[in-house]
Amino acid sequence: NRKAKKDLCVQLKEGSSWRRSVATLDQNHCWAQYIQFGKRDFHLNAAVRVGMCLLEPGFYEEMRTRQQLGYIASSSLYFTDTMLGILLLVQSSQYTPDEIAKRAEKFLSDFQVKLAALPTESWQTFKASVAKELREKEETIYEKHQCLHSEALVFDELYGYKEKVAQACEALNPEDVLKVYQKALTPPQKKSVEVFMYK
């Protein structure tokens, strides 16, 4: 049933860090990290989305373009029924997961400095972009069905969910987003799961 499904979404304890190392027959190493921000709510949802406007292109630029660690370097939102998080992933034929992880931690540390120094104009642009995306109308029957399914079943009949997140986004200030990311990315509060795949 629905309650049993939600119970599968684990809330990690503050400061907990899980690591799984595996061997693969692939020709590449791979490193992935899931970082959990907290329980789903409108304010946190909006803050994570706005911060990702800077993190996502920055992660690709640094890890793929500048450092050239591998062909795949991605960062994305990773939301479950009840928890909000992000997923970082890098695949490399030359660098081990340990080396990738070290460089990713350096990126996340530098990212917080850039986030704190972001100009007001950029904040406004990010907020407007996120709110606009959330308010885009579903164009197909499938998209409409997915939206209604989420609001009716996943969010317990909380209709208009995306609009509420958009409104929370518009009410954000830079300090809100910075605090959210500092808490999520900085030990001892950071909560994460890492996978190290060795070729």
VENCOR-V971926 format. One record per backbone hydrogen bond with DSSP energy under -1.0 kcal/mol. NH is the residue of the N-H (numbers start at 0). CO is the residue of the C=O. E is the energy in kcal/mol with one decimal. If there is no record, write none. Layout:
nh: <NH,NH>
co: <CO,CO>
e: <E,E>
This chain:
nh: <4,5,6,7,8,9,15,17,19,21,23,28,29,30,31,32,33,34,35,36,37,39,44,45,46,47,48,49,50,51,52,53,54,55,57,58,59,60,61,62,63,64,65,66,68,73,75,77,79,83,85,86,87,88,89,90,91,99,100,101,102,103,104,105,106,107,108,109,110,111,113,114,115,116,122,123,124,125,126,127,128,129,130,131,132,133,134,135,143,144,145,146,147,148,149,150,151,152,153,154,157,158,163,164,165,166,167,168,169,170,171,176,177,178,179,180,181,182,183,184,185,188,191,192,193,194,195,196,197>
co: <0,1,2,4,5,7,12,191,193,195,197,91,196,89,194,87,192,85,190,83,83,81,40,41,42,43,44,45,46,47,49,50,50,51,53,54,55,56,57,58,59,59,60,61,62,88,86,84,82,37,34,75,32,73,30,71,28,95,96,97,98,99,100,101,102,103,104,105,106,107,109,110,111,112,118,119,120,121,122,123,124,125,126,127,128,129,130,132,139,140,141,142,143,144,145,146,147,148,148,149,150,156,159,160,161,162,163,164,165,166,168,172,173,174,175,176,177,178,179,180,181,185,15,33,17,31,19,29,21>
e: <-1.8,-2.0,-1.7,-1.4,-1.9,-1.0,-2.2,-2.4,-2.1,-2.8,-2.8,-3.6,-2.4,-2.7,-2.0,-2.5,-3.1,-2.5,-2.4,-3.0,-1.3,-3.0,-2.5,-2.3,-2.4,-2.6,-2.0,-2.4,-2.3,-1.8,-1.1,-1.3,-2.2,-2.2,-1.4,-3.0,-1.7,-2.5,-2.4,-2.7,-2.1,-1.7,-2.9,-2.5,-2.6,-2.8,-1.9,-3.4,-2.8,-2.8,-2.0,-2.7,-2.7,-2.6,-2.6,-2.3,-2.1,-2.3,-2.8,-1.9,-2.0,-2.5,-2.2,-1.6,-2.1,-2.5,-1.9,-2.4,-2.7,-1.3,-2.1,-2.7,-1.9,-1.3,-1.8,-2.3,-2.0,-2.7,-2.7,-2.3,-2.2,-2.5,-2.4,-2.2,-2.2,-2.3,-1.4,-1.1,-2.2,-2.7,-2.5,-2.0,-2.5,-2.7,-2.2,-2.4,-2.8,-2.6,-1.2,-3.0,-1.6,-1.2,-1.8,-2.0,-2.4,-2.3,-2.0,-2.3,-2.0,-1.1,-1.2,-1.3,-2.4,-2.3,-1.8,-2.2,-2.6,-2.2,-1.8,-2.3,-1.2,-1.3,-2.0,-2.2,-3.2,-2.6,-3.1,-3.2,-2.6>
